[in-house]
Amino acid sequence: MYYRSPIPYMGSKTKLLPQLIPLFPKNVNVFIDLFGGGGCISMNFAGKIKTIYNEINPNIVALINMIKNNDPQELNAYWQAKVEEYKLPKKSTKRLDLNDANFFNKRQENYNKLRADYNNSKERDYRDLFLLSCYSINHLIRFNSNSDFNASSGADSYNEKNFQCVKDMHKIFQNVEVRNENALSFFFEGLNENDFVYNDPPYTFTEAVYNEKRAFGGWGIEQDYKLFELLEKLDQQKIKWGLSNVFSNRGKVNQHLIDWCEKNKWKVYHLDRNYNPFSRGNSDNDEVYICNYEIEEKPVQIGMFD
């Protein structure tokens, strides 16, 4: 059984968990989820001594801490009251008649009112941001240059499944240290060969909110090379690491990533997934898991540069 994060952040590895987790090292003392995102990896893998979740986006970290530090029942009561106050749908509206313009206009109007109240508040309540993410299109958590939440209305709702995920994260994250740092300048103090660093950076050439320039400078090939350097240093220190990425996506090839893997003879595992973040057709991608250690239980599909 794998846990689902209540925070629907772009790039989540939820669907890949059954393939990824078996590839992780066994008997890890300290586990660092360096690009933590919505937290699904930290919810499903832990170090025996310590688990560290790290994420550069302060809004996502604030959502994580809001769930970690508050009683789930009290959070649920707050969200239920907000749903009533703003007259938001209590179940998914995906299957409703798309020609019912009055209903959809009213749903959008109520959602926009909650969004405006959140953005205009002096001290933004992250409980409201979480609720907005439950109702936003494709569950996007996106901000403009003024740090205003600007995702438009979608067809989903806050429901019992959301609440269960909140309860799961609250319980699990009591044993997780949460950090808000730049992964490329993270201080890896005191790690050794019994520890593990998992990396799920933004993918160069893919569509994602966190790739945009306004998302803390964006992410591109330059950042990839800085991460490669960081991982090479960890390898020199005999510290195990894993990296999720893509060799190709929508006809674009990450040749610099392929060349780096070939040069260093890293282990490469090709995962079974056609992922499209906006559900528009087939992304035709080659998603891979790269690591610097021997997998104890090797899967059927494996590629190695040797």
C-alpha positions in Angstrom: 0.0 0.0 0.0 1.3 3.4 -1.0 0.1 6.7 0.5 -1.1 9.6 -1.7 -0.1 13.2 -0.8 -2.9 15.6 -0.3 -0.9 18.3 -2.0 -1.3 17.9 -5.8 2.0 19.5 -6.8 3.2 19.2 -10.4 5.6 16.3 -11.0 4.3 14.1 -8.3 5.6 10.5 -8.4 2.4 9.0 -7.0 1.8 6.8 -10.1 5.4 5.7 -10.2 5.7 4.6 -6.5 5.3 0.9 -7.2 8.3 1.1 -9.6 10.4 3.6 -7.7 10.3 2.5 -4.1 11.6 -1.1 -4.8 14.7 0.6 -6.5 15.6 2.5 -3.4 18.4 1.2 -1.1 17.5 -1.0 1.8 18.3 -0.2 5.4 18.9 3.6 5.0 19.8 5.5 8.1 19.2 9.1 6.9 17.0 9.7 3.9 16.9 13.1 2.2 14.1 13.9 -0.2 15.9 16.8 -1.8 13.2 18.1 -4.2 10.3 17.1 -2.0 7.4 18.7 -3.9 4.1 17.5 -2.7 5.8 15.0 -0.3 4.6 11.7 -1.7 8.1 10.2 -1.6 8.6 11.2 2.0 5.3 9.7 2.8 6.3 6.4 1.4 10.0 6.0 2.2 11.8 6.7 5.5 15.3 6.6 7.0 15.7 4.5 10.1 17.2 7.4 12.0 16.0 10.5 10.1 13.9 11.6 7.1 14.4 15.1 5.7 11.9 16.6 3.3 13.3 19.7 1.4 11.5 22.0 -1.0 12.5 25.4 -2.3 8.9 26.7 -2.8 7.9 28.4 0.5 4.2 28.1 -0.4 4.4 24.3 -0.7 6.5 24.1 2.5 3.9 26.2 4.3 1.2 23.7 3.1 3.2 20.8 4.3 3.7 22.4 7.7 0.1 23.5 8.0 -1.0 19.8 7.6 1.9 18.5 9.8 1.2 21.0 12.7 -2.6 21.0 12.9 -5.2 18.5 14.0 -6.8 16.9 10.9 -10.2 17.0 12.4 -10.0 20.7 13.0 -8.7 21.2 9.5 -11.6 19.2 8.1 -14.1 21.3 10.1 -12.6 24.5 8.8 -12.7 23.3 5.2 -16.3 22.0 5.5 -17.3 25.4 6.8 -15.5 27.2 3.9 -17.3 25.0 1.4 -20.6 26.0 2.9 -19.6 29.7 3.1 -18.5 30.0 -0.5 -21.2 27.5 -1.8 -18.5 25.3 -3.4 -19.5 21.9 -4.9 -19.3 19.0 -2.5 -18.5 16.5 -5.2 -16.8 16.3 -8.6 -18.7 18.1 -11.4 -16.8 16.5 -14.2 -19.8 14.4 -15.3 -22.3 17.2 -15.2 -23.9 18.6 -18.3 -21.4 21.0 -19.9 -24.2 22.9 -21.4 -25.4 24.0 -17.9 -23.9 27.4 -18.2 -25.6 28.9 -15.2 -24.1 26.2 -12.9 -20.6 26.4 -14.2 -20.6 30.2 -14.2 -21.8 30.1 -10.5 -19.1 27.6 -9.6 -16.4 29.7 -11.2 -17.8 32.9 -9.6 -17.7 31.3 -6.1 -14.2 29.9 -6.6 -13.0 33.2 -7.8 -14.4 34.9 -4.7 -12.4 32.5 -2.5 -9.3 33.0 -4.6 -9.7 36.8 -4.4 -10.2 36.8 -0.6 -7.1 34.6 -0.2 -5.0 36.8 -2.4 -6.2 40.1 -0.7 -5.8 38.9 2.9 -3.0 40.5 4.8 -1.8 37.2 6.3 -2.7 34.5 3.9 -4.2 31.4 5.4 -2.7 28.3 3.9 -5.8 26.3 4.8 -7.5 28.4 2.1 -4.7 27.7 -0.3 -5.1 24.0 0.2 -8.9 24.3 -0.4 -8.2 26.3 -3.6 -5.9 23.5 -4.8 -8.8 21.0 -4.4 -11.0 23.1 -6.7 -8.4 24.5 -9.2 -8.0 23.1 -12.7 -5.8 20.0 -12.7 -5.2 20.9 -9.1 -2.6 23.4 -10.1 -0.8 25.4 -7.4 0.4 28.4 -9.4 1.3 32.0 -8.6 1.9 35.2 -10.7 4.8 37.6 -10.3 3.0 39.2 -7.4 2.8 35.9 -5.6 -1.0 35.8 -6.0 -2.5 32.4 -6.6 -3.9 32.5 -10.1 -5.0 29.0 -11.1 -8.5 28.9 -12.6 -11.4 26.8 -11.5 -11.6 23.1 -12.2 -14.2 20.4 -11.8 -13.0 18.6 -8.6 -13.9 19.3 -5.0 -12.8 18.8 -1.4 -14.0 15.4 -0.4 -13.3 12.4 1.9 -10.4 11.2 -0.2 -8.7 14.6 0.3 -9.3 14.4 4.1 -7.9 10.8 4.3 -4.7 12.0 2.5 -4.4 14.9 5.0 -4.7 12.5 7.9 -2.1 10.2 6.4 0.4 13.0 5.8 -0.2 14.5 9.3 0.6 11.2 10.9 3.7 10.3 8.8 5.2 13.8 8.9 5.4 13.8 12.6 8.6 11.9 12.0 9.9 14.0 9.1 12.1 17.1 9.3 10.8 19.8 6.9 13.3 22.2 5.3 12.9 25.1 2.8 16.3 25.3 1.1 17.7 25.6 -2.4 18.7 22.0 -3.3 21.7 23.1 -5.2 23.2 24.7 -2.1 22.0 22.1 0.4 24.5 21.3 3.2 24.9 17.5 3.4 26.3 17.3 6.9 27.4 14.0 8.4 26.2 11.7 5.7 27.9 8.4 4.9 27.5 5.2 2.8 24.4 4.1 4.8 22.4 7.2 3.8 20.4 8.0 0.7 19.6 11.2 -1.2 16.6 11.1 -3.7 16.4 13.8 -6.4 13.3 14.7 -8.4 14.3 18.0 -9.9 12.2 19.9 -12.5 12.6 18.2 -15.9 14.3 20.2 -18.6 12.1 20.5 -21.7 8.9 19.4 -20.0 5.8 21.4 -19.2 5.6 22.3 -15.6 4.8 25.3 -13.5 8.0 24.9 -11.6 10.0 25.3 -14.8 8.8 28.8 -15.4 11.2 31.7 -14.7 9.0 33.1 -12.0 9.4 29.8 -10.1 12.6 30.7 -8.2 14.6 31.4 -11.3 13.3 28.5 -13.3 15.2 25.3 -14.2 17.2 24.5 -17.3 20.3 22.8 -18.6 22.5 25.1 -16.4 20.8 23.9 -13.3 21.0 20.3 -14.5 24.8 20.6 -14.7 25.0 22.0 -11.2 23.0 19.1 -9.9 25.2 16.7 -11.8 28.2 18.2 -10.1 26.5 17.8 -6.7 25.7 14.2 -7.4 29.3 13.4 -8.5 30.5 14.9 -5.2 28.1 12.7 -3.2 29.3 9.7 -5.2 32.9 10.5 -4.3 31.8 10.5 -0.6 30.2 7.0 -1.1 26.8 8.4 -0.4 24.0 6.7 -2.3 21.7 8.8 -4.5 18.9 8.3 -7.0 17.7 10.7 -9.7 14.4 10.8 -11.5 14.4 12.4 -14.9 13.5 11.8 -18.6 15.8 10.9 -21.5 13.2 12.1 -24.0 9.9 13.9 -23.9 7.6 14.9 -26.8 10.4 14.4 -29.3 13.0 16.3 -27.4 16.0 14.4 -26.1 18.0 15.3 -23.0 21.3 14.4 -24.7 23.3 16.1 -22.0 21.7 13.8 -19.4 22.3 10.7 -21.5 26.0 11.7 -22.1 26.5 12.3 -18.3 25.1 8.9 -17.5 27.3 7.2 -20.1 30.4 9.1 -19.0 30.0 8.1 -15.3 28.5 4.6 -15.9 25.5 5.2 -13.7 22.8 2.6 -13.5 19.7 3.6 -15.5 16.2 2.1 -15.1 13.6 2.8 -17.7 10.2 3.2 -16.1 6.8 2.2 -17.5 4.9 5.5 -17.8 3.5 7.8 -20.4 3.1 11.0 -18.4 1.3 14.1 -19.6 0.7 16.7 -16.8 -2.2 18.3 -18.6 -3.8 15.1 -20.0 -3.5 16.1 -23.6 -2.7 13.0 -25.6 0.4 11.0 -25.3 3.6 12.6 -24.0 5.8 9.9 -25.6 8.4 10.2 -22.9 11.2 7.9 -21.6 11.2 8.4 -17.9 14.2 7.0 -16.1 15.6 6.4 -12.6 19.3 6.9 -12.4 21.4 5.8 -9.4 25.0 5.3 -8.3 24.5 2.0 -6.4 23.6 -1.6 -7.1 19.9 -2.5 -6.8 19.3 -5.4 -4.5 16.2 -6.6 -6.3 16.7 -5.8 -10.0 13.5 -5.2 -12.1 13.0 -6.7 -15.5 13.7 -3.4 -17.4 17.3 -2.2 -16.8 19.7 -0.2 -18.8 23.4 0.3 -17.8 26.2 2.2 -19.3 29.2 -0.1 -18.8 
